[in-house]
Amino acid sequence: IDSVPDGAVFQYHVAPELEFFVLGDDRSKVDDLGYFDAPTADMRRLLTQVMEAMNQMGIKYEVYHHEVAPSQFEFDFRYGEALEIADATITLKDIIRNYAREHGLTATFMPKPFFGMNGSGMHCHLNLSMYTPVKGGKAKKTNLFYDSKAKDLSSMALHFIGGLIRHAPAITAITNPICNSYKRLVPGWEAPVNIAWGRKNRTALIRVPFGNPKATRCEYRSPDPSCNPYLAVAVTLAAGLDGIRNDLSPGKATECDLFHEAGRTKTLPGSLDEALDCLERDDVIQEALGPHIYGNFLGVKREESKQYRARPTNVDMEMYLDV
């Protein structure tokens, strides 16, 4: 920004897409529907209760719909200030769980509950805006990610994306914080694996949706709903601001199918331990967390990974019982 007007206020805007499964008591699926199919009558009643509760609590949303996998649903938040949205995300998860329980069902935000089906993500749309005071009127909003002269992304947006790309490996420890998260981050199931960006590319880590210039934003696609939303918004903001401060380039946008044509593109960590290793090497993300949260998070997650690796599963029995 060449000059900042007196009294200007900057806001980090976030809009998550919260995905989840609803299951029966025996963990069975409640339908065999797919993307944007009309929910069953029972699920419409449950989801309507959720929407009514959101309205009563002032949580603004754009839409809900059936997701790709059977029994999978999504609520899309309306853009809001980062802290407000983090509060709303935690609240909405509780609302969904409680109403599902009233119906004798279980709502799960586990990233990958079923093999061979899409997992649940929490894509986050990110944007920086400036509000300038207007005497006797509403503050004027300026989308800092849009360059009206170029009719394209601003240099600030590109540098912000560059910061996300630079710090993506360490960010992954926060946005994908459980061992199961890495069963979702595999090629072929609409979850990003390659650290790249594209303007319409749903196989890239970062996508820039096409639309109204006032809504110009980037979509960070790796987070899943098991993450702590407060930490997720903190580390993505820190990474983006580091990109702006240091004029980090995101590189060229890619529109190829990265699941099949990735070439030598760098990939996200393949396990929680690998992501924690990346976090230990990233001072910017550590600083965003602060020493108390960083130290405790790292210790707890190392122990979680250790316990996960040590315990045999049903898959172990199926694959290796006859060895």
N, C-alpha and C positions, 0 to 999 in steps of 0.2 A: 504494500500500500504506500503510495507516494506521500500522503499526508493523512493523519487521522483527525477527523473533526472533533471539536471539543465535546466532551460528554458521551462520546461513542462507546457502545458496549458490544463486546464480541461474545457470540454463543456457539457452542459445539452442539449441533443438532444430530440426533440419532433416531433411527426408525428400524427396530428389529422385526424380523419375520419369525415368529415363535411356532415351531413345529412340535408335534407330540402324537403319541399313539393312545387310543382308548381301548382297553382290553376287558374281557370278561373275568370272572373270578378265577377261572382255570387258565388265565393268560391267553385265552382264545381271542381271535379277531372278531369284531362286532359287525363287520361287513366285508364284502368283496369288491368294493367300489374303487374308482381311480380318480385321477386328477380332475378337479372341478365337477365331478359327479354330484348330483343332489344327495345330501345325506339322508339316511333313513329317518322315519318319523321319530323314533326314539332318540336318535342323535340330534335331530333338529330341536327337540324339547330341551335337551341338555345344553346345547350350544346357545339357544335363546336365553336360558337362565344365566349363562355366563355373560352374554352381551348385556342383559339387563343389569347385572351386578356391576359390570364395567361402567355403564352409564351412571349408575347411582354413586359410584366412587370417583367419577370424573376422569376415568381412563379413556382417552380418545383412541379410536381404532379406525382403520380404513375398511377392512373386510375380513371375513373368515371364509374358509373354503376347505373342501376335501383335498388332501394332498395325493401324491402319486401312489403310495402304497395303500393296501387295504387297511382300514381302521386308523388312518393317519390324517391329521387335520392341521390347519395353520390359522393363526391370528396375526394380522399385520397391523402394527401400531401406526398411528399418525405421527408425523415428525414432532419432536419436542426437544427441550433442553436435556442434556445428557443425564443429569442427576434425576430429573423428573421421570425420564424414561426408565432408568435403572430401578427406581422405586416401583414404577408401574409393572415392570417385568416380573419382579419378585411377587408382587401382589396378584398378578394375573395367574401365575403358576399355582398359587394357593387356591384361588377361586376355582380354577379348572379341577384341581385335585379334589376339593371338597364337594363340588357338585357331582363329579363322577362317582364319588363314594356314596352319595345319597341315592344314586341310581344303581348301586350294587356293582359298579365298574371301577376299574383302576386306570388312572391317567399316568402315563410315564413319559418323562423327558429324557430318558436314556437315549444316547445318540444312535446306537445300532442294536435294537432288540432282536432283529431277525436276520439270519443269513439269507442272501439272495434277494433281499428287498432293499429299497431306499432307506437310509437312516434319517434321523431328524436333525436338521440344522437350525441355526438362528442367524441367517444372513443379516448383516447390519448395514443400513444405508447411512452414510456419513457426510456431513457438510459443515462448513464454517460460514457464519453470517455476521454481518455488522449492522447494529441498530443505531441510527443517528437521530438525536432529539429534533423534534419539529415543534416550534412554539405554538402552543394551543392546539396541538393535534397529536396523532399517533406517530410513534417513532418510525422513521423510514428504514426499511429492511433492504440490505444489499447482500446478494448471494456472492460470496467471495470466491466461489468455485467457477463462476461464469465470467468470461471476457466478452463484453458486448461488442467491442470493436472487431475482435476476431470471430465472433459468433461461435465460440468454442470454449473448451476448458481454459481457465486462467492458468497462468504460470504457478500461482499458489496451489491450485488443485493438483497440477502435475507434480510439484515438489512434495505435496502431502502424500500423494500416491507413491512417490519415490521413497519416502520415509517408511511407509507401510511395507513396501517390498524389502527395503534394507533390514527391517527388524522383524519380518514375518516369522522366521524360525523361533525367536524368543517369545513373540506374541502368542504363538501356538500353545505354549505351556499354560497360558492363562485362558485362552478362548476355547481350548480343547483339553480340559484338566483331568480327565479320568482315563484309565486304561482302555475302556470301551470306546472312547472317542476315536481311537486310531483304527478301529474296525470300520468306521464310517469313512475315514479319509483314505479311500482306495479308488482306483480308476473305475469308471463305468457306472457309477451310481449317483451322478449329479453332484458329488462333493468334490471340491477342488483339491488337487494334489500338487500342481505345478505353480511355482511362484512367478506369476506373470499377470499382466493386465490387458484388458481389451475393451472395446467400446460396446460390443454387444455379446461378448463371448462368455457363455455360461460354464465353460470348462476352465476358465482362468480363475485365479484367486481373487482378483479384483475386476469387477465389471462396472462400466459406466453406462447406465441405462439412458436410452434416448428419450427425450421428452421436453417439457416446457423449460425454457432457460431459467425461470425462477426456481425450478426444482432440480437444477443441476447438482449432481452428487456422485459419490462413488459407493459401490456396494462391496463390502468385505465379506466373502462368502464362506470362510472356514469355520467361524464360531458355531458351537452347538449349544443346546439349551441346558446342558449340565454346568455351564460356566457361571461364575459370579459376575453379574452384569456391571457392577460397580468397578471391578478390576478390569473388565474388558473395555469399558469406555475410557478408563484412565490410560491403559497402555496403548490403545489405538490413537488416542489424542497425542500422547507423548511421542509416539513414532512419527505421526504426521507433522507435528511441530518441529521435530528434529529435521525432517525432510525440508521444511520451509526455511529453517535457520541456515541450513547448509546447502541449499539449492540442489538437493539430490534429484537426479533424473530417474524417472521410472523406466527408461528405455522405450523402445518402440512398442506400440500396441500390437497385440497379436490376435488374429481372428480365426486361426486354424483350430481344429479339434485337438486340444492338447492331450486328450486321453489316448490318441493314436498317432499324433505328429509332434510330440513334445521335443524331440531331438535331445539337445543337451541342456534344456531348461532345468534350473534348480528345483528341487522338490521340498515340500514341507517335511518336517520330522515324521518318521514312521512309527514312533512309539512315544509313550510318555517320558521314558528315560532320555530318549534322544532330544525331546523338546526341552527337558530340564537342563540337559547339557548346554543347549543353545542359550537358555535363560542365564545360566551361570557365566556366559561370556559376553553378555549384553548389558553394559553399564546404564544405557538410557532407560531400558525397561526396568531394571532394578531400581533406579532412582525414582521412576514413576510409582513403583509399589511402596517405596520406603523401606528402611532396613528391618523394621519389625514384621511387616507383612511378608516381605521377601524371604526372610530367614525362616519364619514359621511355615509359609507355603512350601518352600523347598523341602524342608524336613518332613512335613506330613506327606507330601507327594512322593518322595523317595521311598518312604515306608510303605505307602499304598502300592507302589509298583513292585516292591519286594514281596509283599504278601500276595499280590496277584500272580506273580511268576511262580510262587512256591506251591500254589494250590491246584491240584488236578481238576479238570472239568469234565462234563459229559462228553465233550468233543475228544478229549484225551482217551476216554474209554472207547469211544466209537472207532477211533483211528488206530489205537495201539494195543488194544486188549489182546489181540492174537499175535503180537510180536514175539 
